[in-house]
Structure formats: C-alpha cells, structure tokens
Amino acid sequence: MPIAPHPPPETLIDDKRREIKTAMAALGREIRRGNDCELLHWIIPAQLACAHRPLRYHPQYGASRTPLPHSAAPLVEEWVELIKVEGIKSILSLWHEGDAACYRSLPLGGGDLLAYLAAQGFIIAHHPYEDPAHKHTPAATARKTLERIREEALHSYDQLPKPVLIQCSAGEDRSAPVAAYIHAKRTPKG
C-alpha cells in the first residue's frame, strides 16, 4: 500500500493557524457573554498559550482600539492575577501602538500596560505587529512582515521562561499565525 505524502510544512502551519483562530474566536464569544472562566487557549501544553489582550471582549469595556476608562483598571489587575494563577511566566506581545493605546488612561505603570506586566513579574518580549485587519498592505509585503515577525517571535520564545503567553488584541490575525509557526517548529514530531 502506498504511503500518503506528508502535507507541506506551510499547509500544516496554516491548518494550525485556522484551529487557533477558531478557538480564540470561540473564547472571545464566551467572554463577551460574561463567561470568563477560560482566558487562555493552550497551543503547546504548559509551554505556549494564546489570550486576548485584557478586556478585549469584556461585555462592558470590550472593543477594538477603544481606550479603556479608569473604572476598568481593577478588571485589568484581576486579569493579570488570573494569568499568574495559570502559571504564565512570560508574555510575547505582538501589540502595535493601537493596542497599547487602549490602556494609556489607566493608572497602571503610567499607562504602559507592558511596563505594568513587567512590574508584576512577567518577562516581556515585544514584537510590534500592526493588525492586518486594520492595515491595507500588498500581499507580498504582508507575507514578508509575517515571516520576519514569526522568526523574531520564535527566537524570543526560545529565550523566554515557560510557559509563554502570546497575545495581540483578539488572538486571531497576528497571534494565531505566529503561535502556529512556533508550534510547528517546537513541537516534537510524532
């Protein structure tokens, strides 16, 4: 009996990206409904997880690129504590300026959420990556940017204490392809 050929590596990465994107969208829907008992989706068990940025899908405060009011600060602090409970040691952030701006008015480390997360004991690796959903870039340029970010993120992942949380805003258009790439490169082949 002939052996079926293995799919090309990029096909496997894209399949994993779709799986992660679907899981993150489902997680977002649950959070929007008020069920925030799950904040993470594990990509590599106990090593790599994805999450939305804090309060991205919160029923009252959630939105894309919307500044959070001062009243949201305790909920962001609670989110940080819940991530600590999950055992996360490091955060691989793909936030771009538009994501970071959502937290500027909060009394958390001068409005810099990444600085606040570092002050809470997380090791941070930041690779700003503008959300393709908000940017009109030619396909070839977008592909080169994704390839560069994937390699930078993989290098950071290798250096960071585990488990690592990777996040952008929704966890779908930036985190999913990068997490899928890390998964493909760092999961032992069975």
CYANA upper distance limits for C-alpha pairs under 8 A (distance plus 0.5 A):
  7 PRO  CA     11 THR  CA      6.68
  7 PRO  CA     12 LEU  CA      7.16
  8 PRO  CA     12 LEU  CA      7.17
  9 PRO  CA     13 ILE  CA      6.74
  9 PRO  CA    184 ALA  CA      8.47
 10 GLU  CA     14 ASP  CA      6.53
 11 THR  CA     15 ASP  CA      6.63
 12 LEU  CA     16 LYS  CA      6.76
 12 LEU  CA    184 ALA  CA      8.20
 13 ILE  CA     17 ARG  CA      6.59
 13 ILE  CA    177 PRO  CA      8.04
 13 ILE  CA    180 ALA  CA      5.96
 13 ILE  CA    181 TYR  CA      6.36
 13 ILE  CA    184 ALA  CA      6.80
 14 ASP  CA     18 ARG  CA      6.73
 14 ASP  CA    177 PRO  CA      7.76
 14 ASP  CA    180 ALA  CA      7.83
 15 ASP  CA     19 GLU  CA      6.81
 16 LYS  CA     20 ILE  CA      6.66
 16 LYS  CA    180 ALA  CA      5.84
 17 ARG  CA     21 LYS  CA      6.54
 17 ARG  CA    176 ALA  CA      5.55
 17 ARG  CA    177 PRO  CA      5.49
 17 ARG  CA    179 ALA  CA      7.97
 17 ARG  CA    180 ALA  CA      5.62
 18 ARG  CA     22 THR  CA      6.57
 18 ARG  CA    176 ALA  CA      8.02
 19 GLU  CA     23 ALA  CA      6.74
 20 ILE  CA     24 MET  CA      6.55
 20 ILE  CA     41 HIS  CA      8.41
 20 ILE  CA     43 ILE  CA      8.16
 20 ILE  CA    172 GLU  CA      7.74
 20 ILE  CA    176 ALA  CA      6.02
 20 ILE  CA    180 ALA  CA      8.02
 21 LYS  CA     25 ALA  CA      6.63
 21 LYS  CA    171 GLY  CA      7.51
 21 LYS  CA    172 GLU  CA      5.12
 21 LYS  CA    173 ASP  CA      7.92
 21 LYS  CA    176 ALA  CA      6.16
 22 THR  CA     26 ALA  CA      6.75
 22 THR  CA    172 GLU  CA      8.39
 23 ALA  CA     27 LEU  CA      6.65
 23 ALA  CA     41 HIS  CA      7.61
 24 MET  CA     28 GLY  CA      6.60
 24 MET  CA     41 HIS  CA      7.51
 24 MET  CA     50 CYS  CA      8.30
 24 MET  CA     51 ALA  CA      7.95
 24 MET  CA     52 HIS  CA      8.25
 24 MET  CA    170 ALA  CA      7.81
 24 MET  CA    171 GLY  CA      6.47
 24 MET  CA    172 GLU  CA      6.86
 25 ALA  CA     29 ARG  CA      6.80
 25 ALA  CA    170 ALA  CA      8.20
 25 ALA  CA    171 GLY  CA      8.48
 25 ALA  CA    172 GLU  CA      7.70
 26 ALA  CA     30 GLU  CA      6.89
 27 LEU  CA     31 ILE  CA      6.79
 27 LEU  CA     38 GLU  CA      7.76
 27 LEU  CA     39 LEU  CA      7.78
 27 LEU  CA     41 HIS  CA      8.50
 28 GLY  CA     32 ARG  CA      6.57
 28 GLY  CA     52 HIS  CA      8.19
 28 GLY  CA     57 TYR  CA      6.22
 28 GLY  CA    170 ALA  CA      8.10
 29 ARG  CA     33 ARG  CA      6.81
 29 ARG  CA     57 TYR  CA      8.05
 30 GLU  CA     34 GLY  CA      7.07
 30 GLU  CA     35 ASN  CA      5.76
 30 GLU  CA     36 ASP  CA      7.37
 31 ILE  CA     35 ASN  CA      5.35
 31 ILE  CA     36 ASP  CA      5.35
 31 ILE  CA     57 TYR  CA      6.35
 31 ILE  CA     58 HIS  CA      6.66
 31 ILE  CA     59 PRO  CA      7.79
 32 ARG  CA     57 TYR  CA      5.57
 32 ARG  CA     58 HIS  CA      5.88
 32 ARG  CA     59 PRO  CA      5.28
 32 ARG  CA     62 GLY  CA      8.24
 33 ARG  CA     59 PRO  CA      7.07
 34 GLY  CA     58 HIS  CA      7.76
 34 GLY  CA     59 PRO  CA      6.77
 39 LEU  CA     51 ALA  CA      6.57
 39 LEU  CA     52 HIS  CA      8.08
 39 LEU  CA     83 ILE  CA      8.33
 40 LEU  CA     49 ALA  CA      6.59
 40 LEU  CA     50 CYS  CA      6.09
 40 LEU  CA     51 ALA  CA      5.37
 40 LEU  CA     52 HIS  CA      8.48
 41 HIS  CA     49 ALA  CA      5.91
 41 HIS  CA     50 CYS  CA      5.70
 41 HIS  CA     51 ALA  CA      6.99
 42 TRP  CA     46 ALA  CA      7.90
 42 TRP  CA     47 GLN  CA      8.46
 42 TRP  CA     48 LEU  CA      6.56
 42 TRP  CA     49 ALA  CA      4.64
 42 TRP  CA     50 CYS  CA      6.87
 43 ILE  CA     47 GLN  CA      8.32
 43 ILE  CA     48 LEU  CA      5.95
 43 ILE  CA     49 ALA  CA      5.73
 43 ILE  CA     50 CYS  CA      7.55
 43 ILE  CA    179 ALA  CA      7.61
 43 ILE  CA    180 ALA  CA      8.30
 43 ILE  CA    183 HIS  CA      7.33
 44 ILE  CA     48 LEU  CA      5.40
 44 ILE  CA     49 ALA  CA      7.32
 44 ILE  CA    183 HIS  CA      7.08
 44 ILE  CA    187 THR  CA      7.81
 45 PRO  CA     49 ALA  CA      8.19
 46 ALA  CA    162 LYS  CA      7.98
 46 ALA  CA    163 PRO  CA      6.13
 47 GLN  CA    162 LYS  CA      5.84
 47 GLN  CA    163 PRO  CA      4.65
 47 GLN  CA    164 VAL  CA      6.49
 48 LEU  CA    162 LYS  CA      7.86
 48 LEU  CA    163 PRO  CA      6.07
 48 LEU  CA    164 VAL  CA      5.38
 48 LEU  CA    165 LEU  CA      6.39
 48 LEU  CA    166 ILE  CA      7.77
 48 LEU  CA    179 ALA  CA      8.36
 49 ALA  CA    163 PRO  CA      7.98
 49 ALA  CA    164 VAL  CA      6.81
 49 ALA  CA    165 LEU  CA      5.34
 49 ALA  CA    166 ILE  CA      6.68
 50 CYS  CA    165 LEU  CA      6.05
 50 CYS  CA    166 ILE  CA      5.45
 50 CYS  CA    167 GLN  CA      6.28
 50 CYS  CA    171 GLY  CA      7.01
 50 CYS  CA    175 SER  CA      7.54
 50 CYS  CA    176 ALA  CA      8.40
 50 CYS  CA    179 ALA  CA      8.12
 51 ALA  CA    165 LEU  CA      7.41
 51 ALA  CA    166 ILE  CA      7.17
 51 ALA  CA    167 GLN  CA      5.96
 51 ALA  CA    168 CYS  CA      8.43
 51 ALA  CA    170 ALA  CA      8.21
 51 ALA  CA    171 GLY  CA      6.51
 52 HIS  CA     56 ARG  CA      6.67
 52 HIS  CA     57 TYR  CA      8.33
 52 HIS  CA    167 GLN  CA      6.41
 52 HIS  CA    168 CYS  CA      7.01
 52 HIS  CA    169 SER  CA      5.86
 52 HIS  CA    170 ALA  CA      5.38
 52 HIS  CA    171 GLY  CA      5.71
 53 ARG  CA    167 GLN  CA      6.79
 53 ARG  CA    168 CYS  CA      6.74
 53 ARG  CA    169 SER  CA      5.44
 53 ARG  CA    170 ALA  CA      7.31
 53 ARG  CA    171 GLY  CA      8.38
 54 PRO  CA     76 VAL  CA      6.41
 54 PRO  CA     79 TRP  CA      6.83
 55 LEU  CA     61 TYR  CA      6.92
 55 LEU  CA     62 GLY  CA      5.97
 55 LEU  CA     75 LEU  CA      8.11
 55 LEU  CA     76 VAL  CA      7.39
 55 LEU  CA     79 TRP  CA      8.45
 56 ARG  CA     61 TYR  CA      7.91
 56 ARG  CA     62 GLY  CA      5.00
 56 ARG  CA     63 ALA  CA      6.26
 56 ARG  CA     64 SER  CA      7.41
 56 ARG  CA    169 SER  CA      7.11
 56 ARG  CA    170 ALA  CA      7.27
 57 TYR  CA     61 TYR  CA      7.88
 57 TYR  CA     62 GLY  CA      4.77
 57 TYR  CA     63 ALA  CA      6.99
 58 HIS  CA     62 GLY  CA      4.84
 58 HIS  CA     63 ALA  CA      8.49
 61 TYR  CA     68 LEU  CA      7.18
 61 TYR  CA     72 ALA  CA      7.90
 62 GLY  CA     66 THR  CA      8.39
 64 SER  CA     99 ASP  CA      8.47
 64 SER  CA    169 SER  CA      8.01
 65 ARG  CA     98 GLY  CA      6.28
 65 ARG  CA     99 ASP  CA      6.38
 65 ARG  CA    101 ALA  CA      7.92
 65 ARG  CA    102 CYS  CA      6.46
 66 THR  CA    102 CYS  CA      6.07
 67 PRO  CA    101 ALA  CA      7.03
 67 PRO  CA    102 CYS  CA      4.35
 67 PRO  CA    103 TYR  CA      6.70
 67 PRO  CA    104 ARG  CA      7.88
 67 PRO  CA    105 SER  CA      7.75
 68 LEU  CA     72 ALA  CA      6.75
 68 LEU  CA    102 CYS  CA      6.10
 68 LEU  CA    103 TYR  CA      6.46
 68 LEU  CA    105 SER  CA      7.40
 68 LEU  CA    106 LEU  CA      7.64
 69 PRO  CA     73 ALA  CA      8.20
 69 PRO  CA    105 SER  CA      7.16
 69 PRO  CA    106 LEU  CA      7.29
 70 HIS  CA    105 SER  CA      7.01
 70 HIS  CA    106 LEU  CA      5.66
 70 HIS  CA    107 PRO  CA      7.56
 72 ALA  CA     76 VAL  CA      6.94
 72 ALA  CA    106 LEU  CA      8.08
 73 ALA  CA     77 GLU  CA      6.75
 73 ALA  CA    106 LEU  CA      6.34
 73 ALA  CA    107 PRO  CA      7.36
 73 ALA  CA    108 LEU  CA      7.80
 74 PRO  CA     78 GLU  CA      6.62
 75 LEU  CA     79 TRP  CA      6.62
 76 VAL  CA     80 VAL  CA      6.81
 77 GLU  CA     81 GLU  CA      6.90
 78 GLU  CA     82 LEU  CA      6.74
 79 TRP  CA     83 ILE  CA      6.79
 80 VAL  CA     84 LYS  CA      6.81
 80 VAL  CA    117 LEU  CA      8.03
 81 GLU  CA     85 VAL  CA      6.78
 82 LEU  CA     86 GLU  CA      6.95
 83 ILE  CA     87 GLY  CA      7.28
 83 ILE  CA     88 ILE  CA      6.55
 84 LYS  CA     88 ILE  CA      6.06
 84 LYS  CA     89 LYS  CA      8.02
 87 GLY  CA    163 PRO  CA      7.40
 88 ILE  CA    122 PHE  CA      8.25
 88 ILE  CA    162 LYS  CA      7.56
 88 ILE  CA    163 PRO  CA      5.59
 88 ILE  CA    164 VAL  CA      6.42
 88 ILE  CA    165 LEU  CA      6.93
 89 LYS  CA    121 GLY  CA      8.20
 89 LYS  CA    122 PHE  CA      5.91
 89 LYS  CA    123 ILE  CA      7.02
 89 LYS  CA    161 PRO  CA      6.50
 89 LYS  CA    162 LYS  CA      6.35
 89 LYS  CA    163 PRO  CA      6.10
 89 LYS  CA    164 VAL  CA      6.63
 89 LYS  CA    165 LEU  CA      8.43
 90 SER  CA    122 PHE  CA      5.52
 90 SER  CA    123 ILE  CA      4.98
 90 SER  CA    124 ILE  CA      6.30
 90 SER  CA    125 ALA  CA      8.29
 90 SER  CA    160 LEU  CA      6.75
 90 SER  CA    161 PRO  CA      6.53
 90 SER  CA    162 LYS  CA      7.07
 90 SER  CA    163 PRO  CA      7.04
 90 SER  CA    164 VAL  CA      5.20
 90 SER  CA    165 LEU  CA      6.68
 91 ILE  CA    122 PHE  CA      7.08
 91 ILE  CA    123 ILE  CA      6.70
 91 ILE  CA    124 ILE  CA      5.46
 91 ILE  CA    125 ALA  CA      6.81
 91 ILE  CA    164 VAL  CA      6.04
 91 ILE  CA    165 LEU  CA      5.23
 91 ILE  CA    166 ILE  CA      6.36
 91 ILE  CA    167 GLN  CA      8.06
 92 LEU  CA    124 ILE  CA      6.55
 92 LEU  CA    125 ALA  CA      5.34
 92 LEU  CA    126 HIS  CA      6.44
 92 LEU  CA    127 HIS  CA      8.06
 92 LEU  CA    153 ALA  CA      7.77
 92 LEU  CA    156 SER  CA      8.06
 92 LEU  CA    157 TYR  CA      7.85
 92 LEU  CA    164 VAL  CA      7.23
 92 LEU  CA    165 LEU  CA      6.46
 92 LEU  CA    166 ILE  CA      5.11
 92 LEU  CA    167 GLN  CA      7.03
 93 SER  CA    124 ILE  CA      7.71
 93 SER  CA    125 ALA  CA      6.63
 93 SER  CA    126 HIS  CA      5.24
 93 SER  CA    127 HIS  CA      6.63
 93 SER  CA    128 PRO  CA      7.80
 93 SER  CA    166 ILE  CA      6.37
 93 SER  CA    167 GLN  CA      5.79
 93 SER  CA    168 CYS  CA      6.70
 94 LEU  CA    126 HIS  CA      6.62
 94 LEU  CA    127 HIS  CA      5.56
 94 LEU  CA    128 PRO  CA      5.42
 94 LEU  CA    129 TYR  CA      5.82
 94 LEU  CA    166 ILE  CA      7.97
 94 LEU  CA    167 GLN  CA      6.52
 94 LEU  CA    168 CYS  CA      5.36
 94 LEU  CA    174 ARG  CA      7.61
 94 LEU  CA    175 SER  CA      7.61
 95 TRP  CA     99 ASP  CA      5.97
 95 TRP  CA    100 ALA  CA      6.90
 95 TRP  CA    126 HIS  CA      7.92
 95 TRP  CA    127 HIS  CA      7.71
 95 TRP  CA    128 PRO  CA      5.70
 95 TRP  CA    129 TYR  CA      6.67
 95 TRP  CA    130 GLU  CA      7.84
 95 TRP  CA    167 GLN  CA      7.86
 95 TRP  CA    168 CYS  CA      5.51
 95 TRP  CA    169 SER  CA      7.44
 96 HIS  CA    100 ALA  CA      6.96
 96 HIS  CA    128 PRO  CA      5.19
 96 HIS  CA    129 TYR  CA      5.88
 96 HIS  CA    130 GLU  CA      5.70
 96 HIS  CA    131 ASP  CA      7.95
 97 GLU  CA    101 ALA  CA      6.51
 97 GLU  CA    128 PRO  CA      8.16
 97 GLU  CA    130 GLU  CA      8.39
 98 GLY  CA    102 CYS  CA      7.51
 99 ASP  CA    168 CYS  CA      8.14
 99 ASP  CA    169 SER  CA      6.97
100 ALA  CA    104 ARG  CA      7.57
100 ALA  CA    112 ASP  CA      7.62
100 ALA  CA    113 LEU  CA      7.46
103 TYR  CA    111 GLY  CA      6.16
103 TYR  CA    112 ASP  CA      7.23
103 TYR  CA    113 LEU  CA      6.75
104 ARG  CA    110 GLY  CA      7.83
104 ARG  CA    111 GLY  CA      4.40
104 ARG  CA    112 ASP  CA      6.57
104 ARG  CA    113 LEU  CA      8.20
105 SER  CA    111 GLY  CA      6.19
106 LEU  CA    110 GLY  CA      8.07
106 LEU  CA    111 GLY  CA      5.75
107 PRO  CA    111 GLY  CA      6.40
108 LEU  CA    112 ASP  CA      7.29
108 LEU  CA    113 LEU  CA      7.06
108 LEU  CA    116 TYR  CA      6.37
109 GLY  CA    113 LEU  CA      7.34
109 GLY  CA    115 ALA  CA      6.65
109 GLY  CA    116 TYR  CA      5.38
109 GLY  CA    119 ALA  CA      8.49
112 ASP  CA    116 TYR  CA      6.82
113 LEU  CA    117 LEU  CA      6.60
114 LEU  CA    118 ALA  CA      6.71
114 LEU  CA    124 ILE  CA      7.80
115 ALA  CA    119 ALA  CA      6.65
116 TYR  CA    120 GLN  CA      6.78
117 LEU  CA    121 GLY  CA      7.22
117 LEU  CA    122 PHE  CA      6.30
117 LEU  CA    124 ILE  CA      8.26
118 ALA  CA    122 PHE  CA      5.35
118 ALA  CA    123 ILE  CA      6.45
118 ALA  CA    124 ILE  CA      6.85
123 ILE  CA    160 LEU  CA      7.66
123 ILE  CA    161 PRO  CA      8.08
125 ALA  CA    156 SER  CA      6.93
125 ALA  CA    160 LEU  CA      8.45
127 HIS  CA    149 ILE  CA      7.45
127 HIS  CA    152 GLU  CA      7.90
127 HIS  CA    153 ALA  CA      7.54
129 TYR  CA    149 ILE  CA      7.84
129 TYR  CA    174 ARG  CA      7.84
130 GLU  CA    134 HIS  CA      8.03
130 GLU  CA    135 LYS  CA      7.70
131 ASP  CA    135 LYS  CA      6.99
131 ASP  CA    173 ASP  CA      7.31
131 ASP  CA    174 ARG  CA      7.03
132 PRO  CA    136 HIS  CA      7.63
132 PRO  CA    137 THR  CA      8.18
132 PRO  CA    142 ALA  CA      8.28
132 PRO  CA    173 ASP  CA      7.31
132 PRO  CA    174 ARG  CA      8.15
133 ALA  CA    173 ASP  CA      7.79
137 THR  CA    141 THR  CA      6.96
137 THR  CA    142 ALA  CA      6.43
138 PRO  CA    142 ALA  CA      6.70
139 ALA  CA    143 ARG  CA      6.58
140 ALA  CA    144 LYS  CA      6.82
141 THR  CA    145 THR  CA      6.71
142 ALA  CA    146 LEU  CA      6.67
143 ARG  CA    147 GLU  CA      6.65
144 LYS  CA    148 ARG  CA      6.69
145 THR  CA    149 ILE  CA      6.61
146 LEU  CA    150 ARG  CA      6.47
146 LEU  CA    178 VAL  CA      8.38
147 GLU  CA    151 GLU  CA      6.84
148 ARG  CA    152 GLU  CA      6.72
149 ILE  CA    153 ALA  CA      6.40
149 ILE  CA    178 VAL  CA      7.99
150 ARG  CA    154 LEU  CA      6.52
150 ARG  CA    177 PRO  CA      8.42
150 ARG  CA    178 VAL  CA      5.70
150 ARG  CA    181 TYR  CA      7.15
150 ARG  CA    182 ILE  CA      8.12
151 GLU  CA    155 HIS  CA      6.72
152 GLU  CA    156 SER  CA      6.80
153 ALA  CA    157 TYR  CA      6.45
153 ALA  CA    178 VAL  CA      7.73
153 ALA  CA    182 ILE  CA      8.44
154 LEU  CA    158 ASP  CA      6.72
154 LEU  CA    181 TYR  CA      8.40
154 LEU  CA    182 ILE  CA      6.28
155 HIS  CA    159 GLN  CA      7.09
156 SER  CA    160 LEU  CA      6.57
157 TYR  CA    164 VAL  CA      7.70
157 TYR  CA    182 ILE  CA      8.40
160 LEU  CA    164 VAL  CA      7.61
166 ILE  CA    175 SER  CA      6.83
166 ILE  CA    179 ALA  CA      7.72
167 GLN  CA    171 GLY  CA      6.28
167 GLN  CA    175 SER  CA      6.12
168 CYS  CA    174 ARG  CA      6.76
168 CYS  CA    175 SER  CA      6.26
171 GLY  CA    175 SER  CA      5.44
171 GLY  CA    176 ALA  CA      6.59
172 GLU  CA    176 ALA  CA      5.53
172 GLU  CA    177 PRO  CA      8.35
173 ASP  CA    177 PRO  CA      7.47
174 ARG  CA    178 VAL  CA      6.97
175 SER  CA    179 ALA  CA      6.24
176 ALA  CA    180 ALA  CA      6.46
177 PRO  CA    181 TYR  CA      6.70
178 VAL  CA    182 ILE  CA      6.83
179 ALA  CA    183 HIS  CA      6.51
180 ALA  CA    184 ALA  CA      6.67
181 TYR  CA    185 LYS  CA      6.73
182 ILE  CA    186 ARG  CA      6.31
182 ILE  CA    187 THR  CA      8.50
183 HIS  CA    187 THR  CA      5.97
